[in-house]
Amino acid sequence: MLSPYEARHPLSGHPLMKGRFPAPVRGTVEIANEIGFKHFEVTVRVGGVWRRMPFPYQGDLLLYLLGANGVPYAVNWTVKDQGAAFGERRISSLKTPAQQRKDREYAEGRAELEAAYYASAGIRTVKASLDSIAPTVQANLGLIFPMHGLSLSHPIELLSDFSAEVKEFIAKGEPAFLVISKFSKRWGAPGQFTARFYQDIWEGRLKVNFFQPILIDHPLETEGGDLMQVYDSLFTEQVS
């Protein structure tokens, strides 16, 4: 939530921010007045009197990340399904030229308001759209993400041995299914080993190219395709 009035920095009070005093965020009301944007308001009853009050805007995603220096920082994501939607509200709706102009002006003002709000506390705003992510990467993440938090009942020593053997097979150009099948025949629960395979990728223990399909029955590329390098601008504190 974006506070209508001045508020503490989102990371203020974090255990790793002890002894640090980050700048507060300015209120959206003040910023809206500066940029000439009409702030959304609602009518509320206060002490028997109806009054117009500023209604808080909602952001999409505020990431809390840890810098290389051990100090946490935040990055604000504003998220859309397509990049063009950042420049126009209700972009898929049929409109008259006047309505389109109004929706474009609103989108630009709303984006400027949010960016200025977080910038007042030294927080960078990033425009993240689904169409900026390669389709193959989207498919791979959609496959792996549901697996990353699954609990596994096999002993950790067994799972570690499995992971090591998968890594060897992948390096030789062999599919992971061969190892999954081998361990499943001896210890059962093939779903456990399949999940472990995807968890190894998610947690970075097994490096693969995310720009190629990640399939258990096909050899995997291990060179290139590191998402944290390709899309690092989405996460960095400052643009280099």
DOTORTOR-357464 format. One line per 2 residues: number of its first residue (from 1); their letters; for each residue x, y, z of N, C-alpha, C, O. Coordinates in steps of 0.001 Angstrom, whole numbers, plus 524288, in hexadecimal, padded with zeros to 5 digits. Atoms other than C-alpha are relative to their C-alpha. Layout:
N
NUM = a = X,Y,Z,X,Y,Z,X,Y,Z,X,Y,Z | ...
This chain:
240
1 = ml = 8033F,7FB57,80000,80000,80000,80000,80366,804E0,80000,8074E,80524,802CA | 7FD3F,7FB03,8002D,804A9,80DAF,7FCB7,7FD4B,803C0,803C0,7F8A5,804D7,8032D
3 = sp = 80256,7FCA4,7FC00,80273,816B7,80834,7FEB4,80569,7FDCE,801F3,807CA,7FB2D | 8015A,7FAB6,801C3,7FB12,82360,80550,80368,8042E,80294,80429,8086E,80075
5 = ye = 7FCDC,7FC38,7FD12,803A6,82A07,80F6E,8056A,7FDBD,80109,80648,7F90F,8005C | 7FAA9,801C9,7FF01,81207,82950,8131A,7FFF8,7FB58,803B5,7FD14,7FB3C,8078D
7 = ar = 7FFD3,804C5,7FCDB,8157A,81C03,818B6,80598,7FDF4,80045,808FD,7FFA8,7FD51 | 7FACD,80246,7FF65,8212B,81411,81D1C,80196,7FCFF,7FB1D,7FE4A,7FB10,7F832
9 = hp = 7FDD5,80334,80434,829F4,80D85,81335,7FE24,7FA63,800C8,7FDF9,7F890,8053B | 801E0,80564,7FF73,824CF,7FFB4,81059,803AF,7FC65,802F9,801ED,7F8AB,80574
11 = ls = 7FC32,80351,7FD4B,83165,7F9D7,815D0,80159,801FB,80575,80486,7FF99,8082C | 7FEF3,7FDE8,7FACA,83178,80227,82212,7FE59,7FC0B,80420,7F9F6,7FA12,80408
13 = gh = 80127,803CE,7FBEA,83239,7F940,82DE9,801A8,7FA78,7FEB8,80157,7F70A,80212 | 7FE21,80534,80170,83784,7ED8F,82665,804DE,7FEC2,80341,80826,8022F,80409
15 = pl = 7FB79,8015D,7FCB8,84171,7E616,82ED9,80542,8014D,7FD80,808E9,802D2,8003C | 7FB0E,7FEE7,8029E,84C14,7E7E8,82491,800E0,805D0,7FF05,804F9,80760,7FD0C
17 = mk = 7FF75,7FA53,800A4,8499C,7F699,82456,80154,802AB,80526,800FD,80772,80595 | 7FEBC,7FDCC,7FAE7,84DB7,7F862,83278,8045D,8040C,7FF81,80871,80300,7FD2F
19 = gr = 7FC2D,7FBD0,80040,85500,80539,833EC,7FFB9,80332,7FB0C,802C3,806DA,7FA54 | 800B5,7FD18,804DA,8505C,809F8,826A8,7FABA,802B9,8001D,7F6F5,800AF,8024A
21 = fp = 804D1,7FCEC,7FFD8,84608,81445,824A0,7FE96,801CD,7FA7A,7FFA6,80640,7F8FE | 8015A,7FEB0,80567,840DB,813DF,816AE,7FBEE,80458,7FFB8,7F8BE,80501,80342
23 = ap = 8039A,7FB9C,800B5,8395C,81F7F,8117D,7FA5E,7FE17,7FFB5,7F95E,7F9DF,7FDA0 | 80586,80179,8005B,82A87,81F23,812E4,7FDF6,800CB,7FA76,8007A,80355,7F73F
25 = vr = 80290,7FEFE,80502,82158,81EBD,80746,7FC6D,804BC,800A0,7F9E6,8056D,804A8 | 80390,7FB91,7FFF0,81A0B,82B15,803F8,7FA7A,7FE0D,7FEE1,7F9CA,7F9F7,7FC71
27 = gt = 80561,8018F,800EC,80B48,82A71,803AC,7FE59,800C2,7FA58,80042,80442,7F7A9 | 801D3,7FF93,80569,80439,8284C,7F6D2,7FCCF,804F3,7FF15,7FC96,806E8,7FAB2
29 = ve = 8030B,7FB2F,8009E,7FB86,83418,7F961,80393,80482,7FE79,8026B,80772,7FAD9 | 7FC42,7FBD1,8011A,8072D,83D4D,7F988,80246,7FF71,7FA85,802BB,80344,7F7A4
31 = ia = 7FDB2,800E8,80527,80D2B,83706,7ED7F,7FC0B,8010B,7FBB0,7FD5A,80360,7F7B1 | 80417,7FF24,803ED,80047,83733,7E610,7FF37,805CD,7FEF9,7FE8E,80770,7FA80
33 = ne = 80097,7FA53,800A1,7FEFA,845BE,7E88A,80481,8024B,7FCD7,803BD,805D3,7F9AA | 7FB65,7FE02,802C1,80CC2,847FE,7E386,7FFCB,7FEE4,7FA27,8013A,80236,7F6FC
35 = ig = 7FFDD,8018A,80586,80AE9,840AE,7D6BC,7FADD,80119,7FD33,7FA5C,80010,7F888 | 804FA,7FEB8,80271,7FD02,84524,7D456,7FC90,7FB51,7FEED,7F992,7FB4C,7FB29
37 = fk = 80324,804C1,8009E,7F6D6,837B7,7D5F2,7FB8C,8001A,803F2,7FC70,8011A,80890 | 80481,7FFEB,7FC7F,7E922,836E1,7DBA3,7FFF3,7FB11,80356,7FF1E,7F6C6,80156
39 = hf = 7FFCD,80470,7FC64,7EA29,82E1F,7E79A,7FA87,7FDD6,800DE,7F6C8,800CB,80179 | 80515,8027A,7FF19,7DF2C,82458,7E96C,7FE35,800FE,8059A,8014E,800B3,80945
41 = ev = 80230,7FEDD,7FADB,7D62F,827A4,7F4C6,7FAEA,7FD06,800CF,7F850,7FB75,7FD15 | 804FD,8025F,7FE87,7CAC6,8218E,7FBFF,7FD61,8037F,80405,7FFF0,806A8,80697
43 = tv = 802F1,7FCFE,7FC22,7C025,82779,80465,7FF0E,7FCA1,804CE,7FCE7,7F859,80465 | 800AD,802E8,7FB1E,7C021,8231B,8129B,7FD6C,80387,8040C,7FDC7,80851,803CD
45 = rv = 802A1,7FD19,7FBD7,7B85A,8270A,81E81,803A7,8006B,804B1,8052B,7FC72,806F0 | 7FC7B,7FF0A,7FB99,7C0F0,82D29,82915,7FD38,8038D,803E1,7FC20,80817,802BF
47 = gg = 802A6,7FCE1,7FBFF,7BA5F,831A6,835A3,7FACC,80234,7FE31,7F959,80695,7FF8C | 8051D,7FE4C,801E3,7AD48,83278,82EE0,80032,80382,7FB42,7FC26,8054F,7F963
49 = vw = 7FF66,7FC8D,80487,7B2C9,83A6A,823A0,80271,7FCE8,7FB7D,80654,7FA2A,7FC31 | 7FDE1,802A1,8049E,7B503,8352D,815E2,8049A,80323,7FDD6,80437,807D5,7FCE2
51 = rr = 7FB54,7FD56,801E6,7C2B8,8382E,81110,802A0,7FCDE,7FB9E,8023E,7F815,7FB5C | 7FCF8,8027D,80421,7CB03,8356C,8052E,8056D,7FEBC,80224,8081E,8021B,80443
53 = mp = 7FAF6,801C5,7FDFE,7D704,82D6F,808B7,80307,7FD3C,7FBA7,800B1,7FA94,7F866 | 7FCDF,802C2,803FA,7E256,82884,80051,7FFE7,7FA20,800EB,8007A,7F851,80556
55 = fp = 80012,805B6,7FFA3,7E173,81A02,7FD71,80560,7FDF2,7FE66,8076E,7FF94,7FA5F | 7FAB0,801DF,80138,7EE72,8128F,7FDA6,8002F,7FCAE,7FB0D,7FCC7,7F96B,7FA1E
57 = yq = 7FF23,80333,804A7,7F37D,80CED,7F0F0,802CA,7FAEF,80188,80580,7FAAA,8057E | 7FD7D,80504,7FF1B,7F809,7FED8,7F01A,8042C,7FF15,7FBDA,80331,7FFB6,7F730
59 = gd = 7FBEF,80182,803AF,804EA,7FAEE,7EA03,7FF6E,7FA3A,7FEB6,7FBE6,7F7A0,800AD | 8004C,8057E,8018D,80783,7EDAA,7E3E0,8037C,7FC7D,80354,8019B,7F8D2,805CE
61 = ll = 7FC60,8036F,7FD33,813AD,7E7DB,7EA0D,804BF,8031E,801C7,80755,805AE,7FEA2 | 7FB66,7FD67,7FDD0,81E24,7ED55,7F30E,803C3,7FBC8,801D1,802AE,7F8F4,8058D
63 = ly = 7FC2F,8040D,7FECA,82A29,7E4AB,7F366,803CE,801E9,80425,805C3,8064B,803DB | 7FBF1,7FF02,7FC1F,83311,7E43A,7FF4E,80489,7FC60,7FEB4,803F6,7F79B,7FED6
65 = ll = 7FB81,80301,801B8,84098,7DFDA,7FB09,804C4,80157,8034F,804E7,80559,805F5 | 7FB3F,7FF33,7FCED,84E04,7DE91,80137,80477,80165,7FC5E,805B5,7FE76,7F8C5
67 = ga = 7FBAF,7FE3F,80342,8593A,7E638,7FB47,80500,7FD09,80120,8056C,7FA51,80511 | 7FAF9,802A6,7FF55,8670E,7E126,7F992,802CD,801C8,804EB,8061A,7FEFC,80704
69 = ng = 7FD98,7FDEC,7FB40,86AED,7E9B2,80515,7FD2C,7FE48,804F3,7FE79,80008,8093C | 802E1,801F2,7FB7D,8615A,7E29A,80DF4,7FBAD,8038C,801E1,7F92C,80271,805D5
71 = vp = 8041C,7FC4A,7FE89,85802,7EE1E,80E84,7FB38,7FF19,7FC8F,7FBB8,7FEF8,7F7C7 | 804B3,800DC,8032A,849F1,7EBBB,80A36,7FE63,804E5,7FD03,7FF79,80949,7FEA6
73 = ya = 80227,7FBAA,80304,8439C,7F41F,7FFE1,7FADF,7FE3D,7FD8E,7F9A4,7F997,7FD83 | 80516,80136,8024F,83675,7F4D3,7F920,7FFE4,801AA,7FA4B,8026D,80574,7F8C4
75 = vn = 8010B,7FEA1,80572,8325A,7F4FF,7EADF,7FA22,7FF8E,7FF29,7F7C2,7FB97,8007C | 8059E,7FFFC,800F9,82493,7F899,7E6E1,7FEE0,7FE1D,7FA77,800EF,80038,7F6AA
77 = wt = 801AF,801F0,80519,81E77,7F0C7,7DBDC,7FA7B,801D8,7FEE1,7F6F7,80122,80216 | 80540,7FF1B,801F6,812ED,7F5DD,7D442,7FF50,7FC24,7FB86,80283,7FC02,7F7EF
79 = vk = 80072,804A3,80351,80DAC,7EA40,7CCA4,7FB5A,80060,7FC41,7F710,801EB,7FDCA | 80415,8003D,803FD,805DA,7E8F8,7C00D,800C2,7FB12,7FCB6,804FA,7F8C3,7FCA2
81 = dq = 7FF7C,80482,80370,802F6,7DDF9,7B69F,802D4,80164,7FAF2,80545,7FE07,7F886 | 7FD44,7FE3E,804B2,80835,7E60E,7AB48,80239,80573,800DA,7FFE6,808A9,80393
83 = ga = 7FD5E,7FB0D,7FF27,81185,7F173,7AAA9,7FCCA,804B6,7FE68,7FD2B,808D7,800D6 | 80323,7FB9A,801DE,807F9,7F9FA,7A31A,7FC18,801DD,80411,7FA64,8065B,803ED
85 = af = 803EB,7FE9B,7FC09,7FEB5,7F9C6,7AEC9,80210,803FF,803E5,7FEFC,8066C,806AF | 7FDE8,7FC03,7FC7A,807FD,8027E,7B675,7FE96,80580,7FE2A,7FE64,80929,80147
87 = ge = 80116,7FAD2,8021A,80486,80DB2,7AD82,7FA4D,8014F,7FF53,7F8F6,805A0,7FDAE | 80595,7FEF1,800BE,7F5CE,80C4A,7AD5F,7FCB8,7FC75,8037F,7FD5C,7F7B1,8036C
89 = rr = 80392,802FC,7FCB6,7EB83,8080B,7B72A,7FBD5,7FD66,7FC94,7FA19,7FFA5,7F8B3 | 80409,802EF,802D2,7E1B9,7FDBC,7B267,8013A,7FFC6,7FA29,7FDEC,80105,7F6E5
91 = is = 7FE13,7FFB9,8055C,7E994,7FC35,7A5F7,7FCF0,7FC8C,7FC41,7FCB7,7FDB5,7F797 | 802CC,8039C,80375,7E158,7F0ED,7A0AC,7FA52,80193,7FF0A,7F7A1,7FF0B,7FBF7
93 = sl = 80570,7FE53,80092,7D460,7F848,7A1B2,7FF4C,8036B,7FB28,802E3,80626,7F97D | 80153,7FC89,80455,7CD97,7FEF1,7964C,7FF00,80577,80220,7FC32,8061C,805FA
95 = kt = 8006A,7FAB0,7FDF4,7CE83,80DB5,797EC,7FF8B,803F0,7FB91,80101,802E7,7F71A | 7FFC5,7FB8E,80388,7CC3E,81A91,79156,8056D,8026B,8007F,80825,80161,80453
97 = pa = 7FAE8,7FD66,7FF85,7D866,822C5,78E90,80082,8031C,8050B,804B4,8034B,80764 | 7FFD5,7FCEE,7FB2B,7D4C5,82B68,79A1D,800D4,7FC7B,804BB,803CC,7FDD3,80844
99 = qq = 7FF58,803AE,7FBA7,7D3A0,81FB0,7A345,8058B,7FDD0,80015,807E9,7FD2F,80439 | 7FAAF,80215,8004F,7E07C,81A47,79E67,803F5,803F3,8020D,80789,8028B,804F1
101 = rk = 7FC75,7FBE9,7FE29,7E759,82732,7A0D0,7FFB7,80082,805EF,803B3,80123,8088C | 800B5,7FF97,7FA5A,7E19A,827D6,7AE79,80298,7FB70,802D4,8051F,7FC2D,806DA
103 = dr = 7FDAE,8049C,7FD86,7E5E2,819F2,7B1AA,805F2,8000B,7FF9D,8089D,7FE1D,8031E | 7FA4E,7FF93,80078,7F395,81C91,7ACA2,80223,803F2,803EC,8061D,80301,80674
105 = ey = 7FE4B,7FC03,7FC44,7F4C8,828D7,7B4BE,7FFC2,7FDE7,80593,80336,7FEF5,808C0 | 80073,8023A,7FAB9,7EFF6,82188,7C0BF,80475,7FC27,80107,806ED,7FC55,80526
107 = ae = 7FBE3,803EF,7FF4A,7F98F,81644,7BEB6,8054E,80292,800D3,80858,800E4,80427 | 7FB04,7FD42,7FF71,804F0,81F9D,7BD17,80069,802AF,80550,8047B,80275,807DC
109 = gr = 7FFF6,7FD59,7FAF5,80123,8277E,7C919,80067,7FC37,80488,8033D,7FD2B,8084C | 7FFE5,803F1,7FBD8,7FEC8,81B70,7D168,80568,7FD93,80076,8074F,7FCAC,804C8
111 = ae = 7FABE,8023F,7FFF4,80BEB,815B7,7CD7D,803F2,803DA,80241,80763,80259,80542 | 7FC71,7FC00,7FDF9,812EB,82281,7D053,7FF56,8009C,805DF,80327,8014F,808B6
113 = le = 8011B,7FF8F,7FA66,80C51,8234A,7DD98,802A8,7FBA0,8030C,80541,7FCA0,806F8 | 7FDBE,80475,7FD36,81099,815A8,7E1A9,805F1,8001C,7FFE5,8087A,7FF1C,803DB
115 = aa = 7FA4C,7FFD0,8006B,81E75,8172D,7DC99,80240,80439,8038D,8063D,80361,8061A | 7FE27,7FBB8,7FCAA,82002,8243C,7E3AA,7FF65,7FEAA,805C3,802A9,80021,808F9
117 = yy = 800FA,8019A,7FA94,81A47,81E89,7F022,8048B,7FCB3,80203,806B8,7FDD1,80626 | 7FBC8,8036B,7FE3F,82475,813CB,7F100,8055B,8028D,7FF63,808DC,801A6,8028E
119 = as = 7FAFC,7FD58,800C0,82F77,81C2A,7EB96,80135,803AC,80481,805C5,804A5,805A9 | 7FF1A,7FC7A,7FB97,82D8C,8256A,7F70F,802C7,7FD40,8047D,80525,7FFC7,807D3
121 = ag = 7FD4A,80310,7FC01,832BB,81A64,7FF9C,8049A,7FCFE,7FDB2,806B5,7F975,8002E | 7FB86,80290,8026F,83D5A,81640,7F61B,7FED9,7FAA5,7FDCF,80267,7F77A,7FD26
123 = ir = 80194,8051D,80205,835A6,80AB6,7F0BE,7FED9,8006C,7FA2A,7FBD0,803BF,7F87A | 800B2,7FFF2,805AC,8363D,807D1,7E23B,7FAFB,7FD38,7FE71,7F992,7F93F,800C2
125 = tv = 804B1,8027A,8021E,829D6,804A0,7DAA4,80147,7FD87,7FAC0,803B2,7FFFA,7F765 | 7FEFD,802F7,804C4,82A7B,7FA52,7CFF3,7FACF,7FE91,7FD70,7F725,7FCEA,80015
127 = ka = 80494,801BE,802EF,8206C,7F7C7,7C55E,800F4,7FA68,7FE38,80457,7F96F,7FAF2 | 7FF5D,80589,80143,81F0B,7E8FE,7C478,7FB24,7FE13,7FD27,7F6D9,7FE31,7FF50
129 = sl = 80477,801F0,80304,81660,7E361,7B9CF,800F1,7FA66,7FE45,80562,7F8D5,7FD49 | 7FF91,8057C,80174,81390,7D550,7B643,80249,7FF5B,7FA8B,8054B,7FBBC,7F993
131 = ds = 7FE19,80099,8055C,81652,7D798,7A7DE,805C8,80155,7FF66,807F6,800B9,7FB28 | 7FA5A,7FF12,80035,82441,7DBAA,7AB3F,80313,7FB25,8019E,807DF,7FB0C,8014C
133 = ia = 7FD93,804F1,7FE79,826EE,7CDD7,7B022,7FF48,7FC1A,7FB93,7FAEB,7FB5E,7F9B1 | 80043,803B6,80456,82A25,7C3BD,7A5B4,7FBFF,7FBB9,80123,7FBC8,7F9C7,80587
135 = pt = 80404,80408,7FF32,81EEE,7B9E8,7A3C2,80223,7FAE8,80243,7FF9E,7F880,80594 | 7FDBA,804DB,7FDF0,827EF,7AE4D,7A654,80156,80094,805C0,800A3,7FCEA,808C9
137 = vq = 7FED7,7FEFD,7FA7B,82C56,7B473,7B31D,7FAF9,7FFD7,8032E,7FAE2,7FD9B,8076F | 8050B,80024,7FD50,81E21,7B677,7B6FE,7FE3C,7FA62,800DF,7FC84,7F8FC,80524
139 = an = 801B0,80576,7FF9A,81B1E,7A829,7B42D,8034B,7FD02,803F9,80136,7F9F4,8070C | 7FC90,802B3,7FC50,826F6,7A356,7BBC7,7FED4,80189,805A1,7FE9A,7FE33,80915
141 = lg = 80139,7FE37,7FAB3,823D6,7ABB0,7C79C,7FAB5,7FDF1,801C2,7FA02,7FC93,80650 | 80520,80219,7FEAC,815AB,7A74F,7C710,8003B,7FA47,80182,7FD16,7F875,804A9
143 = li = 7FF4B,80586,7FEBD,81A4C,7993B,7C79B,802D1,7FF41,8052F,80154,7FBEF,80854 | 7FCA7,800C2,7FB71,82483,79ACE,7D238,7FDBC,8024A,80500,7FE3C,7FFF9,8092F
145 = fp = 801BE,7FD4E,7FB43,81E07,7A44C,7DB89,7FC7D,7FCAA,80383,7FD55,7FCA8,8083F | 8034F,80325,7FC82,8134C,79AF6,7E07A,802FE,7FBCA,802F9,80123,7F9D6,806F5
147 = mh = 7FCEB,80428,7FD86,81E01,79132,7E3FF,8038B,80207,80456,80529,7FF06,807BA | 7FBAA,7FE2A,7FCC2,8271D,79A21,7EB82,7FEED,7FFA3,805D5,80297,7FF3F,808EC
149 = gl = 80126,8001C,7FA6E,81FF7,799C4,7F87C,7FE02,7FACC,80201,7FC74,7FA6A,8068A | 80202,80519,7FE5D,81BF9,78B73,7F8DB,80390,7FD80,80416,80859,7FDBA,803A9
151 = sl = 7FCFA,802C3,7FBF9,8202D,783D3,804E8,80171,7FA96,7FE03,7FE38,7F7E4,7FBAB | 7FE1E,8051E,801B1,82854,777BB,8022B,80116,7FCA0,804C7,8036E,7FE68,80893
153 = sh = 7FF8B,80377,7FB75,82823,76BFF,80B41,804D5,7FC81,7FFD1,80648,7FA3A,803CC | 7FB4A,80339,80049,83427,764D2,80654,80460,80280,8033F,80484,80747,803C6
155 = pi = 7FBA6,7FDDF,7FCEC,84070,76650,80ED6,8033C,803DC,7FCCA,803EF,8032A,7F815 | 7FD06,7FBF2,802AF,84891,77237,80B7D,804EC,7FDC7,7FD80,8069B,7FFA3,7F965
157 = el = 7FB46,80259,80239,8548D,769A5,8093C,7FECD,7FD74,7FABF,801DB,7FDD4,7F70D | 80198,80287,804DD,84D37,761F2,7FEDB,7FEF5,80414,7FBC8,80091,80377,7F74A
159 = ls = 80136,7FBDB,803C4,84849,76E48,7F85D,804FB,802AC,7FE10,80555,8042B,7F981 | 7FB06,7FDA1,80190,8560D,773EA,7F84F,802DC,7FC86,7FC17,8051F,7FE70,7F84D
161 = df = 7FD96,803A9,803AE,85B35,767A2,7F1AC,7FD3F,80046,7FAB9,7FFC3,8002F,7F6A0 | 80310,7FF92,804CE,85040,768AA,7E7BB,80187,804EC,7FCFA,8026D,804B8,7F842
163 = sa = 7FEAF,7FB08,8028A,85361,776ED,7E4E5,80566,7FFCC,7FD7D,8062F,801C6,7F92D | 7FAAC,8005A,8020F,861CD,773F9,7E30E,80024,7FCB7,7FB05,802E5,7FE00,7F74B
165 = ev = 80006,80361,804A1,85EE9,7690C,7D971,7FD39,802A1,7FB6B,7FEE0,80217,7F6EF | 802B1,7FD1A,80429,85540,77166,7D1D1,803BB,803EA,7FD84,803E7,80478,7F8BD
167 = ke = 7FC4B,7FC15,801F9,85FA1,77BE5,7D098,803FB,7FD79,7FC5D,80560,7FFB5,7F856 | 7FC3C,802C6,80342,86934,771EF,7CB1E,7FD99,7FE82,7FAC0,80008,7FF25,7F6A7
169 = fi = 802A1,801AF,804CE,85F5B,76CC3,7C13E,7FEF4,804A4,7FC62,7FFB8,8044C,7F7A6 | 8011F,7FB5B,80326,85B73,77A56,7BCBF,804FD,801F0,7FD5E,804E7,8037E,7F8D1
171 = ak = 7FAFB,7FE3B,80222,869CB,77DF1,7BADA,801BE,7FC91,7FB6D,80479,7FE63,7F7E9 | 7FE98,803A1,80439,86B5A,771E1,7B21F,7FC1A,80020,7FB7F,7FCB6,7FD4D,7F7A7
173 = ge = 803E9,7FFB0,80427,85F83,775A0,7A9F5,7FBBD,7FBF1,8006D,7F8F3,7FAF7,7FCA2 | 8040F,803ED,7FF20,856A2,76B3F,7AFD3,7FB4E,80286,802B4,7FC00,80625,805CA
175 = pa = 804A7,7FDB7,7FD82,84889,76E3B,7B3EE,7FF85,7FE7A,805BB,80148,7FA4C,80755 | 800A8,800F3,7FA62,84506,76F27,7C250,7FC7A,7FB57,80112,7FCD2,7F8F5,8053B
177 = fl = 803AE,8044B,7FF2F,83A71,764E0,7C07E,802CA,7FAE0,80137,800C2,7F7AB,8042A | 7FD22,804DB,7FF07,844AE,75A18,7C078,80151,7FF70,805C8,800F3,7FB27,807F0
179 = vi = 7FEB5,80028,7FA6B,848C9,75D94,7CE4F,7FB02,7FFB0,80341,7FACA,7FCD2,8071B | 80501,8002C,7FD30,83AD5,76003,7D2D5,7FDDC,7FA74,7FFF6,7FC04,7F888,803F7
181 = sk = 801EF,8055B,8007F,836FE,75284,7CDC4,80330,7FC39,80357,800FD,7F8CE,805EA | 7FC8D,8036C,7FCF8,842B9,74BEA,7D419,7FEDB,8005F,805D3,7FE33,7FC61,8086D
183 = fs = 800EB,7FF49,7FA65,8406B,751B9,7E194,7FA6E,7FE7D,80181,7F989,7FC86,805CD | 80576,80141,7FED1,831B0,74FDA,7E0CE,7FF28,7FA1E,80061,7FC24,7F84E,803A7
185 = kr = 80091,805AE,7FFEA,832E9,74154,7DDF5,80212,7FDB9,8051A,8001A,7F9C2,806FB | 7FDAA,8021A,7FB33,83B38,73F6B,7EA0D,7FD5B,8020A,804E7,7FCA4,7FF22,808AB
187 = wg = 8021A,7FDA8,7FB38,834FD,748E3,7F3B7,7FA4E,801C8,7FF8C,7F809,803AC,80358 | 8057D,7FE8D,800AA,82786,74B83,7EDF8,7FF2D,805E2,7FFB2,802E3,808F1,7FFAF
189 = ap = 8019D,7FA79,80010,8201E,7586B,7ED5B,802BC,8031E,7FBB5,805CE,806A1,7FCE1 | 7FD76,7FD1D,80443,82453,75D32,7DFD9,7FED1,805DA,80015,801FD,80907,7FE59
191 = gq = 8015C,7FA77,7FFAF,81D2D,769FA,7E247,803BD,8030A,80372,804B8,807A9,8028C | 7FC49,7FD76,7FC7C,826BB,76CE7,7ED3E,80509,80174,7FD19,80722,805BA,7FDC8
193 = ft = 7FB22,7FEFF,802D0,8327F,76BCE,7E456,7FF2D,803EC,7FB90,8029F,8070F,7FA5F | 8012F,7FC1C,8040A,82BEB,77364,7D975,7FFD6,80573,80263,801F5,8092D,80035
195 = ar = 8004A,7FAF0,7FD54,828E7,77E50,7E30A,8056D,801DC,80197,806A9,8067C,8011C | 7FAAC,7FE8E,7FE68,836E2,77E07,7E81C,80317,8021E,7FB57,8060C,805E1,7FBDB
197 = fy = 7FD56,7FE30,804BE,83BEF,77F8A,7DA3A,7FE9F,805AD,7FEDD,80215,808DC,7FDD9 | 801A7,7FAA2,8011A,833E2,78BDD,7D826,80196,803BC,80466,802B9,8084E,8036B
199 = qd = 7FE45,7FCB4,7FBA5,83746,790F5,7E5B3,805CC,8014D,7FF8B,80771,8059D,800E6 | 7FA6C,7FEF6,800D2,845B5,78F9A,7E288,800C1,80473,7FC18,80439,807B8,7FCBB
201 = iw = 7FFB0,7FBC7,803DF,84386,7985D,7D6BF,7FE3D,8051E,80273,800CF,80922,801CD | 80225,7FB40,7FD9E,83B41,7A21D,7DE63,803DE,8027B,803CD,80476,80740,803E9
203 = eg = 7FC76,7FE06,7FBFB,84544,7A35B,7E94C,8058F,800D9,7FE02,80900,8025D,80100 | 7FAF0,7FEDB,80257,850C6,7A462,7DFF5,80421,7FBD9,800BE,808A8,7FCB0,7FF5F
205 = rl = 7FC25,80430,7FF64,8574B,79790,7E374,80137,7FD6D,7FABD,8057B,7FB5D,7F9E9 | 7FF51,80226,8053F,85568,79300,7D576,7FF30,80470,7FC16,7FADA,80672,7FB8B
207 = kv = 8003C,7FBA7,803AD,8587D,79D4A,7CB2E,7FE27,7FE16,7FAA7,8006E,7FA7E,7F86A | 801F5,80152,80530,85093,79C74,7BEA6,7FE97,80507,7FD1E,7FE12,80931,7FF77
209 = nf = 8017B,7FB97,80347,84D16,7A565,7B362,7FA0E,80081,7FFFC,7F754,7FD30,7FDD3 | 805A1,7FF3D,7FF98,83F87,7AACE,7B62F,7FD87,80199,7FAD1,7F8BD,801C6,7FA66
211 = fq = 80220,7FE7D,80519,83E15,7AF11,7A800,7FF3F,7FB45,7FC6C,7FDDA,7FBD3,7F7DB | 8011C,804E7,802AD,83D28,7A0CD,7A3E5,7FC31,7FCDD,8035E,7FC56,7FD4C,80828
213 = pi = 803C5,8030F,7FCED,83228,79770,7A7EE,802BD,7FC8F,8040D,8068A,7F9DF,802D7 | 7FDD2,80336,7FBCE,8351B,790E7,7B4FA,7FC93,7FB2C,80092,7F85F,7FB65,802E6
215 = li = 80300,804DA,8001B,83081,782E0,7B350,8034A,7FB99,80247,807FA,7FB43,80143 | 7FD0E,8042C,7FD6D,83440,776EA,7BB42,801C4,7FBC5,7FC31,80575,7F8E7,7FD50
217 = dh = 7FEA6,8042F,803AB,834BF,76E14,7AF41,80345,801EB,7FB61,803C3,7FF35,7F770 | 7FC9E,7FDE0,80416,83DA1,776CE,7A710,80508,80219,80273,804FB,803E4,806E9
219 = pl = 7FB33,7FD88,7FE10,84BC5,77B29,7A895,7FF1B,805D8,800CC,7FBF6,8083D,7FE10 | 800AC,7FA7A,7FEC0,84CF2,788C3,7AE56,804FB,8030F,7FEE3,80951,80121,7FFAA
221 = et = 7FB8B,7FC85,800B5,855AD,79416,7AAB2,80179,80264,8053F,7FE18,80411,8083A | 7FE31,7FDD6,7FB04,85DF0,798C8,7B602,802EB,80523,7FF56,8045B,807A1,80330
223 = eg = 7FD2E,7FB22,800FE,8648F,7A45D,7AF87,7FC24,8045A,7FEB0,7F87E,80393,7FBA7 | 80346,7FB78,80129,85E46,7B1D7,7AF5F,7FA9E,7FF90,8026E,7F96D,7FBD4,80537
225 = gd = 80560,80027,7FE28,85048,7B526,7B289,7FF5A,800CA,805CC,7FB7C,7FEFF,80806 | 80078,7FED8,7FA6C,852DE,7B9C2,7C07B,7FC3C,80497,800A3,7FD6E,808F7,7FF0C
227 = lm = 80409,7FBFA,7FF9F,8468C,7C15C,7C3D1,801BC,804B3,80331,80048,8091D,801F6 | 7FE5C,7FBAD,7FCAF,84CFE,7C983,7CE60,803EC,8038B,7FD3B,804C4,807FB,7FEE3
229 = qv = 7FC9D,7FCA9,8032A,856AA,7CE7D,7C44A,7FCE2,802B6,7FBB9,7FD81,80764,7FACE | 8030D,7FDD2,80451,84D21,7D065,7B915,7FC30,8042B,801E9,7FB7F,8083A,7FF6C
231 = yd = 80400,7FC6C,7FDFE,842DB,7D711,7C178,801BE,802D3,804F7,7FE86,80437,80841 | 7FE08,7FDA5,7FB2B,84BA5,7DD12,7CBC5,7FDF9,80589,800D9,7FDAB,80753,8054D
233 = sl = 801EB,7FA9F,7FF65,8464E,7EABA,7C900,7FAD0,8003E,802ED,7F942,80467,804C5 | 804E9,8001F,7FD0E,8398A,7E66B,7CF4C,800F4,7FFFE,805E1,7FD6C,8012E,808EB
235 = ft = 7FEF5,800D5,7FA77,84045,7E43F,7DC4E,80419,803A3,8025D,80462,80424,80723 | 7FBC6,7FCCF,7FDE3,84BBB,7ED97,7DD90,7FDFE,804F0,802A8,7F9E9,80711,80143
237 = eq = 8018B,7FB57,7FD0F,84B29,7F8EB,7E703,80036,804DC,7FC9B,7FCD5,80843,7FCF3 | 7FF60,7FB95,80394,85001,8027B,7DCC0,80149,7FDE9,7FA99,803B8,7F9CB,7FA1A
239 = vs = 7FEB6,80189,80558,850F8,801A5,7CDF9,805AD,80161,7FEF5,80749,805D6,7FFC7 | 7FA6F,7FF0E,800FF,85F46,80027,7CA1F,800C2,802AA,7FABE,8052E,803C7,7F938
